[in-house]
Amino acid sequence: MVSVDNQVRLPARNLIDLGMRYRFRMLGKPTVLRVQGQNITNNFSWDVVGAGALMVHQPRQIYAKLTTDL
């Protein structure tokens, strides 16, 4: 429901988020590579952010992060 009086509805949507971590050693130091994908199927949808307030859900996004101990 979007409105307090239940007059406005949004259909249900399935969003798929995936992530993985790979641990290895780089230059003899412990390292982690983390890759995350959000909204993998690139579904268009709305998010309810308040009574009667909507926001477009973010499109497909992929992030990669490399962390190492020095």
C-alpha positions in Angstrom: 0.0 0.0 0.0 1.2 3.5 -0.8 -1.5 5.6 0.7 -2.9 5.7 4.2 -6.5 5.1 2.9 -5.3 2.0 0.9 -6.4 3.5 -2.4 -3.0 3.3 -4.1 -1.2 0.0 -4.5 2.1 -1.1 -6.0 2.5 -4.6 -7.5 5.0 -6.9 -5.8 8.4 -7.1 -7.5 11.3 -9.6 -7.0 14.7 -8.1 -6.8 17.8 -10.2 -6.8 21.0 -9.1 -5.1 24.1 -11.4 -5.2 27.5 -11.2 -3.6 30.7 -13.2 -3.2 34.0 -13.1 -1.4 37.3 -14.6 -2.5 40.1 -14.8 0.1 43.7 -15.1 -1.2 47.2 -13.9 -0.5 48.7 -11.0 -2.5 52.4 -10.2 -2.1 52.3 -12.5 1.0 49.5 -10.5 2.7 45.9 -11.8 3.4 43.6 -10.2 0.8 39.8 -10.3 0.2 38.1 -9.5 -3.1 34.4 -8.8 -2.6 32.0 -8.4 -5.6 28.3 -7.4 -5.1 25.5 -7.0 -7.6 22.3 -5.3 -6.8 19.1 -5.6 -8.8 20.8 -8.1 -11.1 17.7 -8.5 -13.3 17.4 -4.7 -13.7 13.8 -4.7 -12.7 12.1 -1.3 -12.7 10.2 -0.7 -9.5 9.1 1.9 -7.0 10.1 2.0 -3.3 7.7 3.4 -0.7 9.6 5.9 1.4 6.7 7.4 3.4 3.0 7.9 3.3 2.2 8.7 -0.3 5.9 9.2 -1.1 7.6 7.0 -3.8 11.2 6.7 -5.1 12.4 4.9 -8.1 14.5 1.8 -7.1 18.1 1.9 -8.2 19.0 0.2 -11.5 21.5 -2.7 -11.8 24.7 -1.9 -9.9 27.9 -3.9 -9.5 30.6 -3.1 -6.9 34.0 -4.6 -6.4 36.2 -4.0 -3.3 39.7 -5.2 -2.7 41.0 -5.2 0.9 44.4 -6.2 2.1 46.3 -6.2 5.4 49.6 -4.2 5.2 
